[in-house]
Amino acid sequence: MSLIILFVSIFLFVVAGTYFTIIISLTFEAVSALSTVRISLNLTPLLQRKQQIGYSRTDVCGTRGTYHHDALGIVKQKKNTKYKYPSDNIIIN
C-alpha cells in the first residue's frame, strides 16, 4: 500500500510541476514525506501550490499509516480458529 501511495505521489509531483525536471529530488521529497522523516532538500518552498498540497497529503498518509500499524500491534488480535485441540484425562503409573 505504501508503494502505491509513493508512486502516485511521485507521479503527481512530476505532473503538477512545470519547471522541475529532476525526478530524483521529487522522489526524495515524496519518500521523506511518506516515511515521516521530514528531511528535505530545501525544495519544498520552491514547489508549486499543487505540489505542496500533495506533499502535505503524502505526509498525512504516512503519519496515519504509522499510527495504524502501531495501533494494530498494541490491540490484541482475536483468534478465529476453526479447530480444537483434543483433550482427555490420561493416567500415568
C-alpha positions in Angstrom: 0.0 0.0 0.0 2.8 2.4 0.8 4.5 1.7 -2.5 1.3 2.5 -4.3 0.9 5.8 -2.4 4.6 6.6 -3.1 4.3 6.0 -6.8 1.1 8.0 -7.1 2.6 10.9 -5.2 5.8 10.9 -7.3 3.7 10.8 -10.4 1.5 13.7 -9.2 4.6 15.7 -8.2 6.0 15.3 -11.7 2.7 16.0 -13.5 1.9 19.1 -11.3 5.3 20.6 -11.8 6.2 22.7 -14.8 9.8 23.7 -14.1 11.1 20.8 -12.1 12.7 18.1 -14.3 14.8 16.5 -11.5 12.7 13.4 -10.6 15.3 12.2 -8.1 14.7 15.3 -5.9 11.0 14.9 -6.1 11.3 11.2 -5.3 13.4 12.1 -2.2 10.7 14.6 -1.1 7.9 12.0 -1.6 9.8 9.2 0.3 10.7 11.7 3.1 7.0 12.7 3.4 5.6 9.2 3.3 8.1 7.8 5.8 7.6 10.9 8.1 11.3 11.6 8.3 10.7 15.2 7.2 14.2 15.6 5.8 14.1 18.0 2.8 16.4 19.2 0.1 15.0 22.7 0.6 12.9 22.0 -2.4 9.5 22.4 -0.7 9.4 26.2 -0.7 10.1 26.2 -4.4 7.3 23.7 -5.2 4.1 24.9 -6.8 0.9 25.1 -4.7 -0.5 21.8 -6.1 2.8 20.1 -5.3 2.9 21.5 -1.7 -0.7 20.2 -1.1 0.4 16.8 -2.5 3.4 16.8 -0.2 1.3 17.5 2.8 -1.2 14.9 1.9 1.5 12.3 1.4 2.9 13.3 4.9 -0.6 12.8 6.4 -0.9 9.4 4.7 2.5 8.3 6.1 1.6 9.5 9.6 -1.8 7.8 9.6 -0.2 4.6 8.3 2.4 4.6 11.1 -0.3 5.2 13.8 -2.4 2.5 12.2 0.4 -0.1 12.4 1.2 0.9 15.9 -2.4 0.5 17.0 -2.6 -2.9 15.3 0.4 -4.0 17.3 -1.0 -2.9 20.6 -4.5 -4.2 20.2 -4.8 -7.9 20.9 -6.0 -9.7 17.7 -9.0 -12.0 18.0 -8.0 -15.6 17.1 -10.6 -17.0 14.9 -9.7 -20.7 14.8 -11.7 -23.4 13.3 -10.1 -26.2 15.1 -9.9 -27.6 18.7 -7.1 -29.5 20.4 -8.1 -32.9 21.7 -8.3 -33.2 25.4 -8.5 -36.3 27.6 -7.6 -37.4 31.1 -4.5 -39.7 30.8 -3.5 -41.8 33.7 0.2 -42.4 34.0 1.5 -45.0 36.6 
